[in-house]
Amino acid sequence: MTRLPHLLDNPIFAQVGDVADRMNREAYVVGGYVRDLFLQRPSKDIDFVTVGSGIELARAVGRALGRGTHVNVFHSYGTAQVKRRGLELEFVGARRESYNRDSRNPIVEDGTLNDDIARRDFTINAMALCVNADRFGELIDNYNGIQDLNNGIIRTPLDPDITFSDDPLRMMRAIRFATQLQFEIHPETFEAIQRNAERIKIIVMERIATELQKIMASPKPSIGWVLLMKSGLLKLILPELQAMVGVEVMHGRAHKDNFWHTMQVLDNVAAATDDIWTRWAALLHDIAKPVTKRWDDRQGWTFQNHNFVGSKMVPRIFSRLKLPGGTEMRRVQKLVELHMRPAALVEDEVTDSAVRRLINYAEEELEPLMILARADLTTKNPEKKQRFLDSYDIVESKFADIVAKDADRAFRPAINGNDIMELLGLPQGREVGYYMQNLTQASKDCEIGPSREDAIEYVLNLYHTRPYTP
C-alpha cells in the first residue's frame, strides 16, 4: 500500500485519527479534499468517513478539540459537521446506496469503506487517505483515481449507465468537473450521459442551476456549454441556446453559427472579468437571434431588434433556471439590450452627445458593457477588428473626459461672479476672482451645502474673516 503522510500535514488529521483510534474505529479523509490535495488546489471542507457512526465520531472529535468547537448533527442524513477556527469537518459513516427509478434520493444502509468508495461519482473523487496512527497516510485508490488525475480523465468508478440513471445530477457534475479542471470526459462515460440525458428531468432546477453557476465561474466556461450541447442536456435545460446551433444557407449566403460565436464571446468575457453576471450577459447576448432571423433579398440574413427581444427573454430564462430575479437579472437584461450600442456609436460618429447618451443608458453597467462589446468582436478580418478596438479606445477615453466634465459641473457653486459683485458691491476684477475661486474650491470639497443661501453665507463669512488683499 502507498503511504503519503506528508499530504496530511495539518494537525487536524492526526487529531481525528487519535480520537478514532481511542474509539477503535477506522477513519479516512475522502472525496474532493483528497482529489484537491493531489491537484494542489485549496479546499476548505474536509470530509471524513468512518466505519460506524459518523455522528458519534464527530461528537468525540468535538469534545477532544475543546473550546471554540461547534458540532452540528443532521440525523436525517446521518452526518455531522464540526467547525473550528475556519475549518469545516464533515463526518459520515461508511454506507452503501440503492436507488428507485423515479428519485435521486438513495436508500442508504451501513456499509464498508469499499462500499462507500464505490458509491462515489467519479474515480478522481473515489480515493481515501487513512488517518489512523498505524496506517496514517495510507492511500486507498480502488478505481485508479490517481491515474485518471494524471491523465486528466473524468470517468465513473462503476457502470456509468447505472451511475447516471441512479443520480442524474452526476451528469451535470461530470461536465462541471471537466470544465473546472479542463479534463476530458472518458468516451464511455460521455456516451452514457448521452443515453441518459432525459433522466435530468427528475432533478430540481435549483440543483442544476448550482452546477451551471460553477461552470460559468470556470476559467473557460465554453467547455461546459459545448459538452452540454453535445451530450443532449442543453436542449432540455436551455433550449433557447440549443436553437442557436447551426447555419442556414439561402441563395448561397450563410449567417455565422451563433452558438459558436457565443462560445467565443463568453470565453473572451471570462478572460476579462470574474463577474459572473457579465458572463451570463455574454451567454445570452444573442439569445433572440433564432427567433428574429429573417431573409431579406437585399440585405441577406437579418436579426433585427434581437437585442431588444433578447432582453425580454432574460427574465423568463432566469425564472426557469431558478437564477436570481432581482438586481442580477436586471443587470444581465440591460447588458443584453445595450450590447450593440457601442458598435452602433462607432459606426455613426463618436460625438460627446452620443457618448453621454450611452453613459446615461448604461449607468453602472458602462464598464461591463464595454467588456462585452470588445468580446463581441469575433470577426476574422484583423483590420476591421482593430478599427473597432481603436474606436472603442476613443469611446472609453471620452467616457472619462465627459464624466470628469460632468463631475466638475456638478460642483459649480450656486452663485457666479456677477452675484458676488452685486452681493459685495465690487467692480469686476481680481477681488471677485478671489472670492469665486475660494467658493468653487469649498463647493468641490463639500465644505458648504449646494444651495444659493449656503454660497452667499460662505462668501460673506470669507469677506469678513479673510478679505482679499492685493
N, C-alpha and C positions, 0 to 999 in steps of 0.2 A: 504494500500500500504506500502511496505517495504521501509524505507529510510536508506541510507548508506552514509551520508555526509562525514564520516571520510575517505572514499575511494578517495574523491575529494579534498585532502588537498593542492594540488598545486594551488597557487593563480590564475592561468590562467583560471580555471573553473569558479570561481566567477566573473572574469573579463568578460569572454564571456557571462555569464548569465546576468550580469548587462547591457551589450550592447543589448542583446536580449530583456530584459525587457523594455528598453527605446524605442525599436522598436516595442513593443507589439508582440513579436514573441516567440513561443516555441522553445527551443533549447536543444539538447541531445548529450551526448557522446555515441557513438555506436560502435558495431563491435568488432574487435580484441583487441582494447585497453581495453574495459570493461572486455572481457574474461581474458586478461592478468593481470588485477587488481586482479581478484579473484584467479588466479593461482600464483600471486606474481612473475610474470615474467617481466623483464624490457621491456619497449616498448617506442620507441622514437616518433612515429607518432600517433597523436590523431585525430580521425575522429568525426566530428560534423554533425548532421542532424538538419535542421530547417524546420518548416512548412512554406514554402515560398521560396524565392530566397536565395540559399546558397551564391551566389556571392555578393549579397547586404550585407548580414551579415558579410561576410569575409572582405569586404571593410570597413565596420563600425568598426569591431574589429581592423583592421589595423590602422585606424585613432586614435582609443582610446589608443592603445598601444604606439603610438608615434614613436619617432626617433629610428632607428635601426631595424624597422619592414619592411618586404618586402612582398608585396601581388602579387601573380601571378594568373591570371584568365585564365581559359580554357573554353571558350564559347561553343566549340563544345560538351563538356561533361557536361556543366552546373555546373562546380565545380571551386573552388578557393583554393589556398594554401597560408597560412600565415606563414612566417618564422621569428623567433625572438629568439636570444640567445640559439641556439641549439634545440629549439622546432620547430616541423613542425605540423601545424594545417591544416587539410583538412575540407572544408565546402561544403556541398551539400544540395539541397532542397529535402525534402521527395518526393518519387516518387514510381510509380508502373511500372512494366515492362511486356511486352509480347514479344514473340519470333516467328520468322519464322523458318520453319523446317531446312532450309539449312544454317542458320547462327547463331552464338552465340551472335551476336550483338543485343541487345534488342531494342524494340520500347518503348521509355520512355515517360511517362506522369506524370504530377504533381499528388501527392497523399497525403495520410495522414501518420502519423507516423506508424500506424499499417500496412499500405500498404508497407512502406519501410522496416519494420522489417520482414514482411512475405517473401520478395524477397531475404532475406539473405540465404547463402548457408547451414549453419548448425545451430542447436539450440544454440550451445555454442557461436556462433557469432551473434545471433539474440536478444541480450539484449541491453538495453539502460539505461543511468542514466541522469535524468533531471538536468540542470544547472540553471534553472530559480529560482529566490530567494524564491518564495513561495512554491516551490516543490524541493528544492535543495537536490540532492542525492536520489531522488525517483527512485526506480528500476522498469523498465518495462521488464517483462520476460514472454511474452505471450506463449512461447513454452517450458517452463521448462528447460531452458538452465542451470540454477544453478544445478538442479538435475542431468543433464547429465554430467556436470563438476565434480560433486561429485562422480558419478558412473563411470567416465572415458569412456563415450559413445560418438561416432560420429553419428549423425543422422540428417536428413533434417527436416526443420520445416513443409514443405508441402509434398505432394506425391513425393517420391523420383524418380519415373519414369519420371514425368514431370520435376523435378528439373534437372536431368542429361540429359534428352533429350534436354531441352532448352539450357543448357550450359554444354556441356560435359567436359569442363575443371574441373568442380566441382568434377568429379570422381577422377581426379588426386589430387585435393586438399583434398578430404576425406582421401585418402591414405597417403598423405603428413602429414596431421594433426595427423593421427593415429600413424605415425612413430615418429614425433617430440615429441608428448605428451605421447606416448606409451599408447594410448587409444584403445578401441575396436570399430570397426565399427558395428553398430546395424545390426542384421541379415537381416531385411527387406531392409535396406539401401544398404547393400552389395549385396544382390540378385538383386537389381535394377541396381547396377553397372555392374554385370554380364550380365544382359539383355540388357544393353545399351552400352556395351563396343565398339561395332563397330562405335558408334557415335563419338568416339575420332578422327576419320579420318578427321573431319571438322576443327579440331584445328590445328593451325600452330605449327610447331615443336618447334619454339623458346619458346612458352608458356609452352609446355610440358617439354622442357629442364630446364626451370626455376624451375619447381616442382621437377624434378629429382635431380637437384643440392641441393635443400633443403632436400630431402630425404637422399642424400649422406652425407650431413653435420650433420645429426642427430646422437645422441649417439649410436643408434643401427640400422644402415641402412638396415639390412636384413629384418626388419619388413616390410618396404615399398616394397622391391623387391618380397618378398613372397606374399604379398597382390596383387601386380601387376600380378604375375603368377596365383594365384587362381582366380582372377577376370576376366581373359581373356584379360587384357590390354597388358600384357608383349609380347605376340606373335605378337601384332600389332605395338609395339614400339621398342622392341629389340628381334626379333625372334631368333637371334643367342644365346641369353641366354636361351630362352624358349627351344631351341633344346637340352640343357644340362640336362633337366629334365628326370629322369627315369633311369632304369638299364636294361641292356641286358644280357641274360644268354646264354652261349654256352658251351655245354658239361659239364654242372654243374658248370661252372665257371662264376662269375659275376664281373663286374667292379663296383667301387663305384658310387653313384649318384653324378655326377659332379656339379649339380646345388646346392644341399645341402652342398656339400663340399665348394663350392664357397661362400655360405652364411656365413659359419663358418669362412672362411679366411677373408672375408670382415669385419665381426664384430671383429675379432682379430686385424686387422689393425686399425679399428676405435678406439679400446681401447688403441692403442699405439700412434696414431698421429691424429691431426686435419687436416692434409694436405689432401685436397680433391682429388688431383691427384694421390697420393699414394693409396687412397681408390678406385679410378677408376681403377687403375692397378690391385688391388685385385679382383675387379669385373670381369675384362677381362683377368686375367692371364691364365685361361684355356679355353678361348672362342673358341679355334680351336679344342678342343678335339672331338666334334661331327663329324667334317669333316676329322679328321685324325685317327679316331677309326678303327682299323683293328684286325682281329683274326689271331693269329699265333699258329699253332698246338703245337709248343714247348714252346713259351713264354706266350701264352694266349692272353688277350686283350692288345693291344699296342696303343700308341698315339704318334708315332714317329714324332719329329720335330714340335709338337704342339706349342711350344714356338715361333719358327720362323714364322710359318704360322699365329699364333695369332697376332704377331707384325705387319704383313702385313694387317691384318683385321682392326686394330685400326684406321687408317686414314679414312677408309670408314665409320666405325661406328660413329666416331666423326663428320664427314661431314654430315651424315644423321641426327644425333641428334642435329645438329647446336651447337656443343660444340667447344671451341676454337681450331683452327687448327695449332697454332704456337708452342711455347715452351712447353705449357702444354701438347699438344698431343704428342710431341716428347718424353717428359718425360715418359708418360704412355707407349708409344711404346717401349722405351728402357727397362723399368721395366718388361714388358710382355716378351720381348725377353730374358732377363737375369735371369728370376725368378728361373730357375733350376740350375744356375751356382754355388751358394753356396753349395747346396746339392751334386752336382757332385764333387765339390772340396773336400768335406769331405769324400766322398766315395772313391776317389783316394788317395791323400796324401796331407796334408796341408803343402806344401813347400813354401818357400819365393817366389820363381819364380812364382808359381801358384797364390799365393795371389796378387803378383804385377800385373800379367796379369788381374786379376779381377778388381783391382783398376783402371788400365788403361782403361778397357772396361766401367766400371760403371761411372767413373769420379764423377760428382756432385751427382749422384744418389746412391752412395755407402750406405749411411745411410738408405734411404727408401728401398733399395734393401734388406738389412738385416732385416728390419722390416717385409717386405713381406715374406722373406724366413722363418723367425720364425713363422709368422702367418700361413704359408702353412703347418706347422706340425700339422695335424689333426688326426694322427694315434691313434688308440685306444690302441696301445701297449706302456705302460708307459716307459719301458726300452729303446725301440727304440727312443722314443721321447726325453728322457733325454740324450741319447747318442748324438743325433744330436744337442740338445741345448748346451751341453758341448763343442762339436766340434765347434759350432758357436762362443762360447766364445773365443776359441783359435784363430779362424779366425779373430775376431774383435780385439783381442789383437795383432795379427800380423799386422793388418792394422795400428794400432797406432805405432808399432815399425818401420815398413817399411816407413811410412810417415815421422817419425822423422829422420830416417837414410837418406832418400832422401832429406829432408829439410837441414840436416847438410851437405850433399854432395853438395847441390846447393850453399851453402855459402863458399865452399872451395876457397881459393884465387887462382888467375890466375897464380901465380908462387909458387915454392916449396923451400925447404931448399937448394937444390943444386943450384937453381937460385940465392938465396941470398948469398951463399958462393962465387959464381962467380962474382956477382954484387959488393960486398963489399970487395972481396979478403980475406975472412975469412976461417979459418980451421973449421972443424966440431966441434961443442961444444955448450956450454950453450949460448954463444952470438948469435949464429944463431937461437937457440930456442927462445930467447927473441924477436928477430925481427919477427920470424914466428908466435909466439903466439899473438903479437900485431896486425899483419897483418890479422890473422884469425878473431880476435875479431872485428876489424874495418870492415871487409867484412860482418860479421853477423849483425853488427849494421847498415849496409848500409851507413857507413861514407865515403866509396870510391866506385867508379864505378867498374864494373865487368871485365874491360879489363886488359890485361897484362901491358899496359902502366900505368894505374891507380895504379896497385900494385907496380910497380917499383918506381913511383913517391912518393908513401907513404913511402916505405922503405928508400929511400934516404933522405926524409924530416925527418923521425924519426932518422936516423943515425946522421944527423947534429944538430938536436934540442934536442933530448932526447936519447943520445947514451947509450949503455949498460954499466952498472957499476957493477963490481963483488961484 
